[in-house]
Amino acid sequence: MPDGKAAGEPCLHLLEDMRCALFGKPERPAVCGTFKAMADVCGTSQAEALWLIDELEAATG
């Protein structure tokens, strides 16, 4: 995804079980490898993470 993606939009490389299809492969983007999930951004569930990301995007957009 050379131009990035919108918040809430799934990555093209996300498998049905929510795992990364590129994990451990050299073509995995560096940003994915350096991302550290934090509770204030990711919450404690997928639903909470999507809500938090939408809120952050609305507040800064």
C-alpha positions in Angstrom: 0.0 0.0 0.0 2.4 2.7 -1.2 0.1 5.6 -0.5 -1.0 4.3 2.9 -4.7 3.7 3.9 -7.5 5.4 5.7 -8.2 4.7 9.4 -10.5 1.7 9.7 -9.6 0.4 6.3 -8.1 -3.1 6.5 -4.6 -3.6 5.1 -4.5 -5.4 1.8 -2.2 -8.0 3.4 -4.5 -8.8 6.3 -5.6 -12.4 6.4 -9.2 -13.5 7.4 -8.0 -14.4 10.9 -6.5 -10.8 11.2 -2.9 -11.9 10.9 -0.4 -10.2 8.6 0.3 -12.2 5.4 3.7 -10.4 5.2 4.8 -11.0 8.8 8.5 -12.2 8.9 8.9 -11.5 5.1 11.4 -8.9 3.8 8.6 -7.1 1.9 6.8 -6.2 5.1 6.8 -2.4 5.4 9.1 -1.0 8.0 6.3 1.0 9.6 4.5 -2.3 10.4 7.6 -3.7 12.0 8.2 -0.7 14.2 4.6 0.0 15.2 4.1 -0.7 19.0 0.5 -1.1 19.9 -0.5 1.1 22.8 -3.7 1.0 24.9 -4.5 4.6 24.3 -4.6 4.0 20.5 -5.5 0.3 20.3 -7.7 -0.2 23.3 -8.4 -3.7 24.4 -10.3 -5.1 21.4 -10.6 -4.6 17.7 -13.9 -2.7 18.1 -12.4 -0.4 20.6 -9.3 0.2 18.4 -11.4 1.1 15.4 -13.5 3.5 17.6 -10.4 5.1 19.0 -8.8 5.5 15.6 -12.0 7.1 14.2 -12.1 9.5 17.2 -8.4 10.5 16.8 -8.9 11.0 13.0 -12.0 13.2 13.6 -10.2 15.2 16.2 -7.1 15.9 14.0 -8.7 15.9 10.5 
